[in-house]
């Protein structure tokens, strides 16, 4: 997976760089070569990890994940600056940028990661081999194969593969058709279907695509690190009136409850800790989701 690195030209320009070499890493120093417990990602043509230039802390933590899992030899970091107005626009643009780069390289299988990805602690070679085999057996029109996700609905197509409509875009493999989709769909593209319950981020559009699949059980979750997409400038506190009516208190509490997850660490904590349990909950309901999807198809 030799890929050219786009050198950094200025602090305002996005750039690419490889994962830093670690002489103590068994994958970097070659001591893992040929061992039975080595994790082999060679079936991939490209691996990208998106991380803002301002988040060196995340680069450091996710690089440790890459050294642990053997992705350090393959991953190419994409380092944009934060969008000045809307992190969701910036995130969409970043996924699109790495997709366009992979498309220009003629890649067939591309793994796209975000810098808050955490892989399973007990990841084994057999699981990586199973991913390659699963992708080999997907229908020709497949677009996305999630390694980690938040399923909204799913049903089994094989014991270890789900057909799914999912949120979260921290770890997914894409086909060339999906790379073209990313190229053709900048943020705000008209008539683009989204899951409104997910929001306006790129995963809300992914969840409505017709051929997305996932590994079961998943091998990657998101960390509890606060999302840059939801970070904004601190708002000035408004001076409260000394007298508040009962209805006013109720309205204030509703507004507070509505935004408490999105504007605090609770969102990341809940997503991180409940991502794996949620996949099993949805899996239990998979016969129902299968029936609902079939009825939807019959209804046109």
C-alpha positions as CSV (number, residue, x, y, z in Angstrom):
1,X,0.0,0.0,0.0
2,X,2.6,2.5,-1.1
3,X,1.0,6.0,-1.2
4,X,2.5,9.3,-1.9
5,X,2.5,11.8,0.9
6,X,1.3,15.3,0.3
7,X,3.8,17.5,2.1
8,X,2.6,20.2,4.4
9,X,2.9,23.6,2.7
10,X,1.3,25.9,5.3
11,X,-0.5,25.7,8.6
12,X,-3.7,26.4,6.8
13,X,-3.4,23.7,4.2
14,X,-4.5,20.1,4.8
15,X,-1.7,17.6,4.5
16,X,-0.9,13.9,4.7
17,X,1.7,12.1,6.7
18,X,2.5,8.5,7.6
19,X,2.2,7.1,11.1
20,X,5.4,7.9,13.1
21,X,7.9,5.0,13.2
22,X,8.2,3.4,16.6
23,X,11.4,1.3,17.1
24,X,9.7,-0.6,19.9
25,X,6.7,-1.5,17.7
26,X,7.0,-5.2,16.6
27,X,5.4,-4.2,13.3
28,X,7.7,-1.2,12.7
29,X,10.9,-3.1,13.5
30,X,9.9,-6.2,11.6
31,X,10.0,-8.6,14.5
32,X,6.3,-9.5,13.9
33,X,7.0,-10.6,10.4
34,X,5.9,-14.2,9.7
35,X,4.5,-14.7,13.2
36,X,1.2,-16.6,13.5
37,X,-0.4,-13.9,15.7
38,X,0.5,-11.0,13.3
39,X,-2.5,-9.0,12.1
40,X,-2.4,-8.9,8.3
41,X,-4.2,-6.0,6.6
42,X,-2.6,-6.5,3.2
43,X,-5.9,-7.1,1.6
44,X,-6.5,-3.4,1.8
45,X,-5.2,-1.0,-0.9
46,X,-5.3,2.1,1.3
47,X,-5.9,3.1,4.9
48,X,-6.6,6.7,6.0
49,X,-7.1,8.3,9.3
50,X,-8.7,11.8,9.6
51,X,-7.3,14.0,12.4
52,X,-7.4,17.8,12.8
53,X,-4.1,19.6,12.8
54,X,-5.1,20.9,16.3
55,X,-5.5,17.4,17.7
56,X,-2.0,16.1,18.2
57,X,-3.2,14.4,21.3
58,X,-5.5,12.2,19.2
59,X,-2.8,11.5,16.7
60,X,-0.7,10.2,19.5
61,X,-3.4,8.0,21.1
62,X,-4.7,6.6,17.8
63,X,-1.1,5.9,16.6
64,X,-0.7,3.6,19.7
65,X,-3.8,1.8,18.4
66,X,-2.2,1.5,14.9
67,X,1.1,0.1,16.4
68,X,-0.9,-2.4,18.4
69,X,-2.9,-3.6,15.5
70,X,-0.3,-3.5,12.7
71,X,-2.1,-0.7,10.8
72,X,1.0,1.6,11.5
73,X,2.7,0.3,8.3
74,X,-0.3,1.2,6.1
75,X,-2.1,4.2,7.5
76,X,-1.9,7.7,6.0
77,X,-3.1,10.5,8.2
78,X,-5.1,13.3,6.7
79,X,-4.7,16.5,8.6
80,X,-7.2,19.3,7.8
81,X,-7.8,22.4,9.8
82,X,-11.1,22.8,11.6
83,X,-13.9,24.3,9.6
84,X,-14.3,28.0,10.8
85,X,-18.1,27.8,11.1
86,X,-19.4,24.2,11.1
87,X,-17.5,21.1,12.2
88,X,-20.0,18.9,10.4
89,X,-19.2,20.5,7.1
90,X,-15.5,20.1,7.8
91,X,-15.9,16.4,8.7
92,X,-17.9,15.7,5.5
93,X,-15.2,17.5,3.5
94,X,-12.5,15.4,5.2
95,X,-14.2,12.1,4.4
96,X,-14.7,13.3,0.8
97,X,-11.1,14.4,0.5
98,X,-9.6,11.1,1.5
99,X,-12.1,9.4,-0.8
100,X,-11.0,11.5,-3.7
101,X,-7.4,10.8,-2.9
102,X,-8.1,7.0,-2.8
103,X,-10.0,7.3,-6.1
104,X,-7.1,9.1,-7.7
105,X,-4.8,6.2,-6.6
106,X,-7.1,3.6,-8.2
107,X,-7.7,1.8,-4.9
108,X,-10.1,-1.1,-4.8
109,X,-10.6,-1.5,-1.0
110,X,-10.0,1.5,1.2
111,X,-10.3,1.7,5.0
112,X,-11.3,5.1,6.3
113,X,-10.8,5.8,10.0
114,X,-11.4,8.7,12.4
115,X,-8.9,9.5,15.2
116,X,-11.2,8.4,18.0
117,X,-11.3,4.8,16.8
118,X,-10.6,2.0,19.3
119,X,-10.1,-1.5,18.1
120,X,-11.0,-4.6,20.1
121,X,-8.5,-5.5,22.7
122,X,-8.6,-9.2,21.7
123,X,-8.2,-8.7,18.0
124,X,-6.9,-11.8,16.3
125,X,-5.6,-12.7,12.8
126,X,-8.7,-14.9,12.3
127,X,-11.0,-11.8,12.6
128,X,-9.0,-9.9,10.0
129,X,-9.1,-12.8,7.7
130,X,-12.8,-13.0,8.2
131,X,-13.2,-9.4,7.1
132,X,-11.4,-10.1,3.8
133,X,-13.5,-13.2,3.2
134,X,-16.7,-11.4,4.0
135,X,-16.0,-8.5,1.6
136,X,-15.2,-11.1,-1.1
137,X,-18.7,-12.5,-0.8
138,X,-20.6,-9.2,-0.8
139,X,-22.9,-8.4,-3.7
140,X,-21.2,-6.6,-6.6
141,X,-23.0,-3.3,-5.8
142,X,-21.8,-3.0,-2.2
143,X,-20.7,0.5,-1.0
144,X,-19.7,0.4,2.7
145,X,-18.5,-2.4,5.0
146,X,-18.5,-1.1,8.6
147,X,-16.0,-2.4,11.1
148,X,-17.6,-0.3,13.8
149,X,-21.0,1.5,13.7
150,X,-24.3,2.4,15.5
151,X,-27.0,0.3,13.8
152,X,-30.4,1.9,13.4
153,X,-31.6,-1.3,11.8
154,X,-29.9,-4.5,10.7
155,X,-30.5,-8.0,9.6
156,X,-28.2,-10.9,9.0
157,X,-27.2,-12.0,5.5
158,X,-24.6,-14.4,6.9
159,X,-23.7,-15.3,10.5
160,X,-20.9,-12.7,10.6
161,X,-22.3,-10.1,8.2
162,X,-25.2,-7.6,8.6
163,X,-27.1,-5.6,6.0
164,X,-27.5,-2.4,7.9
165,X,-28.5,1.2,8.1
166,X,-26.0,2.7,10.5
167,X,-24.7,5.9,12.1
168,X,-21.1,6.6,13.0
169,X,-18.2,6.8,10.5
170,X,-15.1,6.0,12.6
171,X,-14.1,2.7,10.9
172,X,-15.4,1.6,7.5
173,X,-14.2,0.0,4.3
174,X,-15.4,1.4,1.0
175,X,-15.6,0.1,-2.6
176,X,-14.6,2.1,-5.7
177,X,-18.3,2.9,-6.2
178,X,-18.4,4.5,-2.8
179,X,-15.2,6.5,-3.5
180,X,-17.1,7.8,-6.6
181,X,-20.1,8.6,-4.4
182,X,-17.9,10.7,-2.1
183,X,-16.4,12.5,-5.1
184,X,-19.9,13.3,-6.4
185,X,-21.5,14.4,-3.2
186,X,-20.1,17.5,-1.4
187,X,-21.8,18.7,1.7
188,X,-25.2,20.2,0.9
189,X,-25.7,18.1,-2.3
190,X,-29.4,18.5,-3.3
191,X,-31.9,15.7,-3.0
192,X,-29.5,13.7,-0.8
193,X,-31.5,11.4,1.6
194,X,-30.5,11.4,5.2
195,X,-31.7,9.9,8.5
196,X,-32.9,13.0,10.4
197,X,-32.7,11.2,13.7
198,X,-28.9,10.9,13.2
199,X,-28.4,14.6,12.3
200,X,-26.6,16.3,9.4
201,X,-23.2,14.7,9.5
202,X,-22.0,12.4,6.7
203,X,-23.1,9.3,8.5
204,X,-26.7,10.4,8.3
205,X,-26.4,10.1,4.5
206,X,-24.5,6.8,4.8
207,X,-27.4,5.3,6.8
208,X,-29.7,5.9,3.8
209,X,-27.5,4.3,1.2
210,X,-28.8,1.1,-0.5
211,X,-25.9,-1.3,0.0
212,X,-24.2,-0.9,3.3
213,X,-23.0,-3.9,5.4
214,X,-21.2,-4.5,8.7
215,X,-19.0,-7.1,10.4
216,X,-20.7,-8.9,13.3
217,X,-19.6,-8.5,16.0
218,X,-17.9,-5.2,15.3
219,X,-14.2,-4.8,16.0
220,X,-14.0,-1.0,16.4
221,X,-15.8,1.5,18.6
222,X,-15.4,5.2,19.3
223,X,-13.5,6.5,22.3
224,X,-15.0,8.8,24.8
225,X,-13.0,11.8,23.5
226,X,-15.2,14.8,22.9
227,X,-16.2,15.3,19.2
228,X,-14.7,18.2,17.4
229,X,-17.8,18.3,15.2
230,X,-19.9,19.6,18.0
231,X,-17.4,21.9,19.6
232,X,-18.1,25.5,19.2
233,X,-17.2,28.9,20.6
234,X,-18.3,29.2,24.2
235,X,-21.5,31.1,24.5
236,X,-21.9,34.0,26.8
237,X,-24.1,33.2,29.8
238,X,-27.3,35.2,29.8
239,X,-28.3,36.9,33.0
240,X,-31.4,35.1,34.3
241,X,-34.4,36.9,35.7
242,X,-34.8,36.7,39.4
243,X,-38.5,35.6,39.0
244,X,-39.2,32.6,36.7
245,X,-42.7,31.3,36.1
246,X,-43.4,27.6,36.5
247,X,-43.9,27.3,32.7
248,X,-40.6,29.1,32.2
249,X,-38.7,26.7,34.4
250,X,-40.3,23.8,32.6
251,X,-39.3,25.2,29.2
252,X,-35.8,25.8,30.4
253,X,-35.5,22.2,31.7
254,X,-36.7,20.9,28.4
255,X,-34.2,22.9,26.4
256,X,-31.5,21.8,28.7
257,X,-32.5,18.1,28.4
258,X,-32.7,18.4,24.7
259,X,-29.0,19.5,24.3
260,X,-27.4,18.0,27.4
261,X,-26.1,15.0,25.4
262,X,-24.8,16.9,22.3
263,X,-23.2,19.7,24.3
264,X,-21.3,17.6,26.9
265,X,-19.1,14.5,27.3
266,X,-22.3,12.4,27.9
267,X,-22.8,12.0,24.1
268,X,-19.3,10.5,23.5
269,X,-19.5,8.4,26.7
270,X,-22.9,6.9,25.8
271,X,-21.9,6.2,22.2
272,X,-18.7,4.6,23.2
273,X,-20.0,2.4,26.0
274,X,-23.3,1.4,24.4
275,X,-22.1,0.8,20.8
276,X,-21.3,-2.9,21.3
277,X,-24.4,-3.6,23.5
278,X,-26.6,-1.8,20.9
279,X,-25.4,-4.1,18.1
280,X,-26.6,-7.2,20.0
281,X,-29.9,-5.5,20.8
282,X,-30.5,-4.7,17.1
283,X,-29.3,-8.2,16.2
284,X,-32.0,-9.7,18.4
285,X,-34.6,-7.7,16.4
286,X,-33.0,-8.6,13.0
287,X,-35.9,-10.9,11.9
288,X,-38.3,-8.0,12.4
289,X,-36.0,-5.6,10.5
290,X,-35.7,-8.2,7.7
291,X,-39.5,-8.4,7.4
292,X,-39.9,-4.6,7.4
293,X,-37.3,-4.1,4.7
294,X,-38.9,-6.8,2.5
295,X,-42.3,-5.1,3.0
296,X,-40.7,-1.8,2.1
297,X,-39.3,-3.2,-1.1
298,X,-42.6,-4.8,-2.1
299,X,-44.3,-1.5,-1.5
300,X,-42.0,0.2,-3.9
